[in-house]
Every structure is written in C-alpha cells, then in structure tokens.
Amino acid sequence: MSRPLDPNTRSLDEAKAQLLSLLQQQEEFTPALYRDLALYLQVLRDGLLHSVQQACFHLATQVVPERYNQLTPERRQTFQRRLQSLVKRSCSLLTVEQVMGLAAQQARKQQRRQLQEQQKILQSMLEGQEEATPSSPPVERPAEAPSPQSINLSLDLPLGADLFDRGVPGLPPLTPRPRVTEEDEVPSAEPAPPEGDLALLQSLFSMASETLSARSSESETPEVEESGDEVGDSEGLPFESFDSDVVSSHLPRDPLLQVRWWAHFDRALRRRLRNLSHAINVEMMRVGLAQGLLPLNLLDAVLDGQVEALPAPANVLRMALPLTLNPAAPSLAPTEVLTLLLRGPDLEFEQPRLRTCRQRLEQRRRTLRTMAKRYRTWQRRVSALEAEHQWFQDSAPTQNPATDRS
C-alpha cells in the first residue's frame, strides 16, 4: 500500500532556503554594524572631556560663581586634574567589549531580582496556606536577617541633618563650623530645625530613598563603575542561566537576538555615562561647587523619562525641588537644583561627528528591524510547515501485516 506524499514538502524546503538566505545577508550586515558601534564609541571618547568641561564650566561660573572664586588656585588646579582623571578612567571602559561586560552584569542582577521576587511570592503563598490550616499548630520562626541583595524601603530621610551638619567624610561641610573635638562634643536632646542649604538638601533627599554611596565617601577616588567582582558566578547566577548571545561581546548571528543585543548595549552605555556623572558630581560637592547630590535612582528616573526635568544647557540637569514646609527655612531658599548629567542626545548635539555616527547607526537600526521582522515571519512559516509535515506523517494510514497476507 503506497503512502501519500506530503503536499507541503516543497514549501518547507523553500521556507528554509529563505531563512538561510536571510542569515547570509545578516552575516554581511553584522561586521559593518560592529564597526559603526566601535566608531561611535571612539568619537564619544574623543569629545567626552570637552563636554564634561563645558557642563562643569556652566555650573561653576553661572550657578555658583562666588564659591568658585573662593577656591584657592591649588584647589582649582586639583579639581581640573580630577576631572581629567575621571574622564580618562571612564573612556577606558567605553569600548564594545567593556560596555557589553557591564550589560552582562546588569542582566545577572535583573535575573537575581526576578528570582528573589518569585521566591518571596512563593514563600508568602506557602505561609498563607499554613495559616489557613487549623490542624497545624503555629510554628514560631526565628527572625531572618534581610538578604544583602534585598531592598528595604523606608519613609525616613536617607541622610539626617546632623550628618550633613558634622560633615560627610571626604566632603567639605556645607557651613563653616569651629573645629570641635570628640571630648568637647555634647549630644543635644533635641536637634535644631535645619536652615539654609541644609533645608534645601533635606527637601532634595526626601525625593528618593537611595543614600549617598559609601564607596564615594570612604575612598579618595569615587568609583566610576560597578566592581568587577560581580562578574564572577560566586555571588550571582551562572552565565549560562540566561541567553549568553544577547550579552556577549560579539554580535549574535540571529537578527532577532541582534535587536536585543543592541538594546542591552544602549542600556549599558547609558549606565556608564550616568556613573561618570555621579562621580563628577561627588567631586564637585567635595570642592563646594554642587548645590546637592542627587541619588542614583533619581538620575535613572530622569533618564527613563519618569521624572520631568526643566530646560537647561547640554549635559546639565535642572530639577524643581519640593517646597519645604519648615517655617524656620528662609523664604529666599532656592526651589530648584542644577547638577551634571551626561546624556547621549546632549553629547550628540554638541559634537557634529558624534551626531553623524548616530544617524548612521539609526539607519542600521531600521535595516536590522526590517530584517528581524522578515526573519521572524519566515521562522513562523517554517514552524507551521514542520507542524503540518508532522501531522501528515502521523495521520497517514499504517499498514497492517495480517491484512496484507490475507
């Protein structure tokens, strides 16, 4: 008994040939895309110091000129050298390999947070089932210490007034105070209400829950990037637990994965610039040229478009502050703060070469999205034809040996 042929066999072969053709086109497209990304980072490294100096120039000469004039020539020169050093260190990390290394760290952190949330939900469901069972006696569980990876939210101010009044280690005090030794210092029963710049900082820090980074106050040099220890698998999940092609230093062959790879690249590059901005703001606060130090999560909210920023010069963040309800605060207290925040559109606006590189990259992005859409369409077509092929094989009548002999 002859077996019926699958009518979609030829269509399946043609669809697979289309997929193979798209992958060959992608292999020709990938090297040019990688070169354009590397060129963009090279142009960014060449003009980064000038953009940083321009933003700091505006903050020092237009926002707080009296403070800059009070600095000694030695401190001004030291400040300029510190800016150059921070930018140089950050430029060494602005390569495709280094940026994607940070993207891998971010992917691992995000996966850890997702697993922790799933474990919390599962634990709460199990505890709810135990409480709903009347036969089981209540079991007292010892209080567990919070995980070092967890986030504790509180309505309290992240930094108290007395901390800024005494001064943060490594940062100059906001208001001059006579030097007091530990023997002469007497704790007061009730702190005095904040005034002046202190009230401004308290209003500022009440907008976010993240405190001043400990590494910025303990060491003389503020860290520009996350510690490289997080790359190891001892604290996080193994690298194979997520798609390694999406966060590797090499572009994946699949156009769909390339779109995701590019998204990780953009997110990591934005994080590099944000970290450099925070390090420069810490340095400006040390020399007294900063109105306040915005927490990192607030900078991220601005970059994500979750917090509205006021018009300001390039790479300068201008934000309105909540009005303080303290009647002791002076009526002329400023209601906004200006700080440095390096952003890709601002850098491209100042640098024509960088803007040209961005335009070329956007053309590449549109081409890649079109190829990914076509690849996805043919991928689904192949999957459907393979399912139909399996259906015809499974539904074909089987030969019965006893029937054939009879």
QUIDAFEN-V945381 format. One record per residue. SS is DSSP state (~ for helix, > for strand, _ for the rest). PHI is phi in radians with two decimals (NA if undefined). PSI is psi in radians with two decimals (NA if undefined). Layout:
ss=SS phi=PHI psi=PSI
ss=SS phi=PHI psi=PSI
//
This chain:
ss=_ phi=NA psi=2.15
ss=_ phi=-1.32 psi=2.58
ss=_ phi=-1.66 psi=2.33
ss=_ phi=-1.18 psi=2.45
ss=_ phi=-1.38 psi=2.63
ss=_ phi=-1.35 psi=2.06
ss=_ phi=-1.21 psi=-0.26
ss=_ phi=-1.75 psi=0.19
ss=~ phi=-1.11 psi=-0.78
ss=~ phi=-1.15 psi=-0.70
ss=~ phi=-1.10 psi=-0.65
ss=~ phi=-1.15 psi=-0.73
ss=~ phi=-1.11 psi=-0.70
ss=~ phi=-1.15 psi=-0.69
ss=~ phi=-1.16 psi=-0.70
ss=~ phi=-1.14 psi=-0.63
ss=~ phi=-1.12 psi=-0.65
ss=~ phi=-1.13 psi=-0.73
ss=~ phi=-1.08 psi=-0.75
ss=~ phi=-1.12 psi=-0.68
ss=~ phi=-1.12 psi=-0.71
ss=~ phi=-1.14 psi=-0.67
ss=~ phi=-1.16 psi=-0.62
ss=~ phi=-1.17 psi=-0.69
ss=~ phi=-1.11 psi=-0.64
ss=~ phi=-1.16 psi=-0.64
ss=~ phi=-1.14 psi=-0.54
ss=~ phi=-1.34 psi=-0.46
ss=~ phi=-1.43 psi=-0.55
ss=~ phi=-1.11 psi=-0.82
ss=~ phi=-1.04 psi=-0.67
ss=~ phi=-1.15 psi=-0.68
ss=~ phi=-1.13 psi=-0.74
ss=~ phi=-1.10 psi=-0.72
ss=~ phi=-1.12 psi=-0.69
ss=~ phi=-1.15 psi=-0.68
ss=~ phi=-1.15 psi=-0.74
ss=~ phi=-1.13 psi=-0.66
ss=~ phi=-1.16 psi=-0.69
ss=~ phi=-1.04 psi=-0.78
ss=~ phi=-1.17 psi=-0.61
ss=~ phi=-1.14 psi=-0.79
ss=~ phi=-1.12 psi=-0.64
ss=~ phi=-1.10 psi=-0.73
ss=~ phi=-1.13 psi=-0.64
ss=~ phi=-1.16 psi=-0.62
ss=~ phi=-1.85 psi=0.11
ss=~ phi=-1.19 psi=-0.74
ss=~ phi=-1.09 psi=-0.74
ss=~ phi=-1.09 psi=-0.73
ss=~ phi=-1.15 psi=-0.68
ss=~ phi=-1.13 psi=-0.77
ss=~ phi=-1.12 psi=-0.65
ss=~ phi=-1.13 psi=-0.75
ss=~ phi=-1.18 psi=-0.75
ss=~ phi=-1.15 psi=-0.60
ss=~ phi=-1.06 psi=-0.74
ss=~ phi=-1.15 psi=-0.77
ss=~ phi=-1.15 psi=-0.65
ss=~ phi=-1.41 psi=-0.63
ss=~ phi=-1.75 psi=-0.38
ss=~ phi=-1.90 psi=-0.46
ss=~ phi=-1.68 psi=-0.90
ss=_ phi=-2.25 psi=1.09
ss=~ phi=-1.15 psi=-0.56
ss=~ phi=-1.17 psi=-0.60
ss=~ phi=-1.22 psi=-0.68
ss=~ phi=-1.18 psi=-0.62
ss=~ phi=-1.18 psi=-0.46
ss=~ phi=-1.38 psi=-0.24
ss=_ phi=-1.26 psi=2.51
ss=_ phi=-1.27 psi=2.74
ss=~ phi=-0.99 psi=-0.61
ss=~ phi=-1.13 psi=-0.73
ss=~ phi=-1.20 psi=-0.61
ss=~ phi=-1.15 psi=-0.73
ss=~ phi=-1.15 psi=-0.70
ss=~ phi=-1.11 psi=-0.68
ss=~ phi=-1.10 psi=-0.73
ss=~ phi=-1.13 psi=-0.70
ss=~ phi=-1.16 psi=-0.64
ss=~ phi=-1.14 psi=-0.69
ss=~ phi=-1.06 psi=-0.81
ss=~ phi=-1.09 psi=-0.69
ss=~ phi=-1.16 psi=-0.75
ss=~ phi=-1.12 psi=-0.74
ss=~ phi=-1.17 psi=-0.68
ss=~ phi=-1.11 psi=-0.74
ss=~ phi=-1.12 psi=-0.70
ss=~ phi=-1.21 psi=-0.62
ss=~ phi=-1.13 psi=-0.56
ss=_ phi=-1.15 psi=-0.31
ss=_ phi=-1.74 psi=-0.03
ss=_ phi=-1.65 psi=1.13
ss=_ phi=-2.20 psi=2.85
ss=~ phi=-1.06 psi=-0.73
ss=~ phi=-1.15 psi=-0.78
ss=~ phi=-1.20 psi=-0.68
ss=~ phi=-1.14 psi=-0.73
ss=~ phi=-1.27 psi=-0.43
ss=~ phi=-1.10 psi=-0.72
ss=~ phi=-1.16 psi=-0.62
ss=~ phi=-1.08 psi=-0.65
ss=~ phi=-1.14 psi=-0.69
ss=~ phi=-1.07 psi=-0.78
ss=~ phi=-1.11 psi=-0.69
ss=~ phi=-1.11 psi=-0.70
ss=~ phi=-1.16 psi=-0.73
ss=~ phi=-1.09 psi=-0.75
ss=~ phi=-1.12 psi=-0.68
ss=~ phi=-1.19 psi=-0.66
ss=~ phi=-1.07 psi=-0.75
ss=~ phi=-1.12 psi=-0.71
ss=~ phi=-1.12 psi=-0.73
ss=~ phi=-1.15 psi=-0.67
ss=~ phi=-1.12 psi=-0.70
ss=~ phi=-1.14 psi=-0.70
ss=~ phi=-1.12 psi=-0.70
ss=~ phi=-1.14 psi=-0.66
ss=~ phi=-1.13 psi=-0.76
ss=~ phi=-1.12 psi=-0.74
ss=~ phi=-1.14 psi=-0.70
ss=~ phi=-1.14 psi=-0.71
ss=~ phi=-1.15 psi=-0.62
ss=~ phi=-1.18 psi=-0.70
ss=~ phi=-1.16 psi=-0.71
ss=~ phi=-1.14 psi=-0.63
ss=~ phi=-1.16 psi=-0.63
ss=~ phi=-1.19 psi=-0.65
ss=~ phi=-1.17 psi=-0.66
ss=~ phi=-1.22 psi=-0.54
ss=~ phi=-1.36 psi=-0.22
ss=_ phi=-1.55 psi=1.97
ss=_ phi=-1.31 psi=-0.46
ss=_ phi=-1.26 psi=-0.48
ss=_ phi=-1.43 psi=2.20
ss=_ phi=-1.20 psi=2.62
ss=_ phi=-1.16 psi=2.38
ss=_ phi=-1.96 psi=2.19
ss=_ phi=-1.42 psi=2.19
ss=_ phi=-1.84 psi=2.38
ss=_ phi=-1.15 psi=2.55
ss=_ phi=-1.15 psi=2.19
ss=_ phi=-1.59 psi=2.48
ss=_ phi=-1.24 psi=2.51
ss=_ phi=-1.11 psi=2.47
ss=_ phi=-1.12 psi=2.53
ss=_ phi=-1.14 psi=-0.30
ss=_ phi=-1.58 psi=-0.13
ss=_ phi=-1.41 psi=2.91
ss=_ phi=-2.11 psi=2.15
ss=_ phi=-1.82 psi=2.09
ss=_ phi=-1.69 psi=2.47
ss=_ phi=-2.51 psi=2.65
ss=_ phi=-1.51 psi=-0.09
ss=_ phi=-1.29 psi=2.74
ss=_ phi=-1.14 psi=2.39
ss=_ phi=-1.14 psi=-0.55
ss=_ phi=-2.25 psi=2.25
ss=_ phi=-1.41 psi=2.86
ss=~ phi=-1.17 psi=-0.62
ss=~ phi=-1.17 psi=-0.50
ss=~ phi=-1.16 psi=-0.78
ss=~ phi=-1.28 psi=-0.49
ss=~ phi=-1.18 psi=-0.68
ss=~ phi=-1.40 psi=-0.49
ss=_ phi=1.82 psi=2.37
ss=_ phi=-1.43 psi=2.44
ss=_ phi=-0.98 psi=2.23
ss=_ phi=1.59 psi=-0.19
ss=_ phi=-2.02 psi=2.50
ss=_ phi=-1.25 psi=2.60
ss=_ phi=-1.16 psi=2.65
ss=_ phi=-1.25 psi=-0.64
ss=_ phi=-2.18 psi=2.40
ss=_ phi=-1.09 psi=2.33
ss=_ phi=-2.30 psi=2.61
ss=_ phi=-1.17 psi=2.51
ss=_ phi=-1.15 psi=2.18
ss=_ phi=-2.13 psi=2.26
ss=_ phi=-1.43 psi=2.95
ss=_ phi=-1.16 psi=-0.52
ss=_ phi=-1.24 psi=-0.59
ss=_ phi=-1.48 psi=-0.25
ss=_ phi=-1.36 psi=2.18
ss=_ phi=-2.03 psi=2.15
ss=_ phi=-1.18 psi=2.34
ss=_ phi=-1.54 psi=2.66
ss=_ phi=-1.27 psi=-0.61
ss=_ phi=-2.41 psi=2.13
ss=_ phi=-1.18 psi=2.58
ss=_ phi=-1.31 psi=2.66
ss=_ phi=-1.14 psi=2.48
ss=_ phi=-1.21 psi=2.66
ss=_ phi=-2.41 psi=2.74
ss=_ phi=1.10 psi=-2.32
ss=~ phi=-1.08 psi=-0.49
ss=~ phi=-1.14 psi=-0.72
ss=~ phi=-1.14 psi=-0.62
ss=~ phi=-1.10 psi=-0.76
ss=~ phi=-1.17 psi=-0.67
ss=~ phi=-1.11 psi=-0.69
ss=~ phi=-1.14 psi=-0.61
ss=~ phi=-1.20 psi=-0.82
ss=~ phi=-1.29 psi=-0.27
ss=_ phi=-1.28 psi=-0.15
ss=_ phi=-1.44 psi=-0.24
ss=_ phi=-2.52 psi=2.87
ss=_ phi=-1.88 psi=0.05
ss=_ phi=-1.67 psi=2.34
ss=_ phi=-1.53 psi=2.97
ss=_ phi=-1.09 psi=2.33
ss=_ phi=-1.04 psi=2.28
ss=~ phi=-1.17 psi=-0.57
ss=~ phi=-1.22 psi=-0.40
ss=~ phi=-1.35 psi=-0.40
ss=~ phi=-1.75 psi=-0.35
ss=~ phi=-1.53 psi=-0.63
ss=_ phi=-1.79 psi=2.74
ss=_ phi=-1.24 psi=-0.58
ss=_ phi=-1.82 psi=2.03
ss=_ phi=-1.20 psi=2.47
ss=_ phi=-1.24 psi=2.38
ss=_ phi=-1.56 psi=-0.57
ss=_ phi=-2.27 psi=2.96
ss=_ phi=-1.14 psi=2.69
ss=_ phi=-1.13 psi=2.49
ss=~ phi=-1.26 psi=-0.18
ss=~ phi=-1.15 psi=-0.39
ss=~ phi=-1.25 psi=-0.21
ss=~ phi=-1.23 psi=-0.50
ss=_ phi=-1.18 psi=2.83
ss=_ phi=-1.60 psi=0.07
ss=_ phi=-1.24 psi=-0.66
ss=_ phi=-1.66 psi=-0.52
ss=_ phi=-1.89 psi=-2.83
ss=_ phi=-1.51 psi=2.73
ss=_ phi=-1.09 psi=2.65
ss=~ phi=-1.10 psi=-0.51
ss=~ phi=-1.36 psi=-0.04
ss=~ phi=-1.30 psi=-0.24
ss=_ phi=-2.30 psi=3.03
ss=_ phi=-1.15 psi=1.91
ss=~ phi=-1.24 psi=-0.44
ss=~ phi=-1.17 psi=-0.47
ss=~ phi=-1.31 psi=-0.44
ss=_ phi=-2.14 psi=0.33
ss=_ phi=-1.43 psi=2.91
ss=_ phi=-1.33 psi=-0.21
ss=_ phi=-1.88 psi=2.51
ss=_ phi=-1.17 psi=2.34
ss=_ phi=-1.21 psi=2.82
ss=_ phi=-1.37 psi=-0.60
ss=_ phi=-1.24 psi=2.20
ss=~ phi=-1.10 psi=-0.54
ss=~ phi=-1.15 psi=-0.70
ss=~ phi=-1.24 psi=-0.50
ss=~ phi=-1.15 psi=-0.65
ss=~ phi=-1.08 psi=-0.76
ss=~ phi=-1.19 psi=-0.68
ss=~ phi=-1.04 psi=-0.75
ss=~ phi=-1.15 psi=-0.65
ss=~ phi=-1.11 psi=-0.73
ss=~ phi=-1.11 psi=-0.67
ss=~ phi=-1.09 psi=-0.83
ss=~ phi=-1.09 psi=-0.71
ss=~ phi=-1.17 psi=-0.70
ss=~ phi=-1.23 psi=-0.66
ss=~ phi=-1.12 psi=-0.69
ss=~ phi=-1.12 psi=-0.62
ss=~ phi=-1.17 psi=-0.67
ss=~ phi=-1.03 psi=-0.83
ss=~ phi=-1.17 psi=-0.62
ss=~ phi=-1.14 psi=-0.72
ss=~ phi=-1.12 psi=-0.71
ss=~ phi=-1.12 psi=-0.71
ss=~ phi=-1.06 psi=-0.76
ss=~ phi=-1.13 psi=-0.71
ss=~ phi=-1.12 psi=-0.69
ss=~ phi=-1.20 psi=-0.67
ss=~ phi=-1.12 psi=-0.65
ss=~ phi=-1.10 psi=-0.74
ss=~ phi=-1.14 psi=-0.67
ss=~ phi=-1.19 psi=-0.58
ss=~ phi=-1.23 psi=-0.55
ss=~ phi=-1.13 psi=-0.65
ss=_ phi=-1.60 psi=0.03
ss=_ phi=1.47 psi=0.36
ss=_ phi=-1.76 psi=0.05
ss=_ phi=-1.90 psi=2.43
ss=_ phi=-1.28 psi=-0.49
ss=_ phi=-3.10 psi=2.92
ss=_ phi=-2.01 psi=1.88
ss=_ phi=-1.29 psi=2.43
ss=_ phi=-1.20 psi=2.79
ss=~ phi=-1.14 psi=-0.66
ss=~ phi=-1.18 psi=-0.46
ss=~ phi=-1.29 psi=-0.65
ss=~ phi=-1.10 psi=-0.70
ss=~ phi=-1.11 psi=-0.67
ss=~ phi=-1.13 psi=-0.64
ss=~ phi=-1.15 psi=-0.76
ss=~ phi=-1.15 psi=-0.56
ss=_ phi=-1.43 psi=-0.09
ss=_ phi=1.39 psi=0.24
ss=_ phi=-1.45 psi=-0.36
ss=_ phi=-2.15 psi=2.30
ss=_ phi=-1.42 psi=2.35
ss=_ phi=-1.93 psi=2.59
ss=> phi=-1.44 psi=2.78
ss=_ phi=-1.04 psi=2.40
ss=_ phi=-2.74 psi=2.88
ss=_ phi=-1.06 psi=2.97
ss=_ phi=-1.07 psi=2.37
ss=_ phi=1.12 psi=0.35
ss=> phi=-2.09 psi=2.25
ss=> phi=-1.72 psi=2.19
ss=> phi=-2.12 psi=2.05
ss=> phi=-2.23 psi=2.51
ss=> phi=-1.42 psi=2.44
ss=_ phi=-1.75 psi=2.62
ss=_ phi=-1.16 psi=2.40
ss=_ phi=-1.17 psi=2.34
ss=_ phi=-1.32 psi=2.53
ss=_ phi=-1.67 psi=0.13
ss=_ phi=-1.39 psi=2.02
ss=_ phi=-1.17 psi=-0.35
ss=_ phi=-1.34 psi=-0.25
ss=_ phi=-1.25 psi=2.53
ss=_ phi=-1.15 psi=2.60
ss=_ phi=-1.26 psi=-0.35
ss=_ phi=-1.64 psi=0.28
ss=_ phi=-1.14 psi=2.41
ss=_ phi=-1.12 psi=2.55
ss=_ phi=-1.90 psi=0.26
ss=> phi=-2.60 psi=2.83
ss=> phi=-2.31 psi=2.52
ss=> phi=-2.09 psi=2.33
ss=> phi=-2.58 psi=2.95
ss=> phi=-1.54 psi=2.38
ss=_ phi=-2.62 psi=1.88
ss=_ phi=-1.34 psi=2.21
ss=_ phi=-2.29 psi=2.53
ss=~ phi=-0.99 psi=-0.87
ss=~ phi=-1.04 psi=-0.65
ss=~ phi=-1.19 psi=-0.72
ss=~ phi=-1.12 psi=-0.70
ss=~ phi=-1.23 psi=-0.53
ss=~ phi=-1.16 psi=-0.63
ss=~ phi=-1.42 psi=-0.45
ss=_ phi=-2.03 psi=1.89
ss=~ phi=-1.06 psi=-0.67
ss=~ phi=-1.10 psi=-0.72
ss=~ phi=-1.17 psi=-0.62
ss=~ phi=-1.17 psi=-0.66
ss=~ phi=-1.13 psi=-0.72
ss=~ phi=-1.09 psi=-0.67
ss=~ phi=-1.15 psi=-0.70
ss=~ phi=-1.10 psi=-0.70
ss=~ phi=-1.15 psi=-0.67
ss=~ phi=-1.16 psi=-0.64
ss=~ phi=-1.17 psi=-0.60
ss=~ phi=-1.13 psi=-0.72
ss=~ phi=-1.08 psi=-0.67
ss=~ phi=-1.13 psi=-0.75
ss=~ phi=-1.11 psi=-0.72
ss=~ phi=-1.10 psi=-0.73
ss=~ phi=-1.12 psi=-0.72
ss=~ phi=-1.13 psi=-0.66
ss=~ phi=-1.13 psi=-0.76
ss=~ phi=-1.14 psi=-0.69
ss=~ phi=-1.14 psi=-0.66
ss=~ phi=-1.14 psi=-0.76
ss=~ phi=-1.14 psi=-0.70
ss=~ phi=-1.11 psi=-0.71
ss=~ phi=-1.14 psi=-0.68
ss=~ phi=-1.10 psi=-0.83
ss=~ phi=-1.22 psi=-0.52
ss=~ phi=-1.12 psi=-0.76
ss=~ phi=-1.17 psi=-0.63
ss=~ phi=-1.12 psi=-0.75
ss=~ phi=-1.10 psi=-0.74
ss=~ phi=-1.08 psi=-0.73
ss=~ phi=-1.17 psi=-0.72
ss=~ phi=-1.19 psi=-0.64
ss=~ phi=-1.12 psi=-0.70
ss=~ phi=-1.11 psi=-0.72
ss=~ phi=-1.12 psi=-0.68
ss=~ phi=-1.09 psi=-0.75
ss=~ phi=-1.13 psi=-0.61
ss=~ phi=-1.13 psi=-0.77
ss=~ phi=-1.14 psi=-0.63
ss=~ phi=-1.17 psi=-0.70
ss=~ phi=-1.29 psi=-0.56
ss=~ phi=-1.58 psi=-0.05
ss=_ phi=-1.20 psi=2.44
ss=_ phi=-1.17 psi=2.35
ss=_ phi=-1.52 psi=2.57
ss=_ phi=-1.44 psi=2.29
ss=_ phi=-1.69 psi=1.98
ss=~ phi=-1.02 psi=-0.68
ss=~ phi=-1.11 psi=-0.68
ss=~ phi=-1.17 psi=-0.70
ss=~ phi=-1.12 psi=-0.63
ss=~ phi=-1.24 psi=-0.55
ss=_ phi=-1.34 psi=NA
//
